Amino acid sequence: MSDNNYYLMVSFDICQESEKLNWAFLDSEHQPVEKSKGVETGLFVFEAGEKMRLNVVANSYLEELVGVRIIDCHLINRPILFSRSVTPHHAGEYPYPSPFFDPAEPLNGQGATSSFGHGEAQGSRMKMTWDSDLELIYRNKGRWQMSFIMTVAIERANGRLEYRVFSFDPEAQVGNGATPDGTSRKEAA
């Protein structure tokens, strides 16, 4: 890999009947990131210091697409207790609120919810894309359930404006589930 950036790519069709997003974590060459095996089976595993950006793709296979506005989009993290099998000395403790949380700046750091912002998608009548300016940095080790929710305004060729909410729920881990310095937060205090 040429750099330590990952991309969360989400896509939808403006005519789809469900609220589910197609999604994938992509590496710096835009290749799918494989889920882990072994103890971390089914998890996406990232390392501290790596970065994540967002790419949204709106497709239209049945009718012309006039415009797509991302009203809001949020990554929501729910910490999972440290594992007894992986980190027995931290068993029963929770990691920080998110892998992006900055304990040195809790007011400015990314807490349990990270907002990717809003903006206008650009493109053609069949496909429009939007990339967030926000770059999230993985700072903390642990496991989190992640949810993503996005509100969009879709402008159709017939002049109709439709508001939709899309979402998905992956699970991710940073490092081996230990705290950033290898000690518990209780020990660090």
Secondary structure, DSSP 8 states (H G I E B T S, - for coil): --SSEEEEEEEEETT-SS-B-EEEEE-TTS-B-----GGGTT-EEE-TT-EEEEEEEEE-SSS-EEEEEEEEEEEEEEEE---TTT-GGGTT----SSTT--TT-TTTS--SEEE---EE-EE-SSEEEEE-S--EE----EEEEEEEEEEEEEEETTS-EEEEEEEE--EEEETTS--TTSS-HHHH-
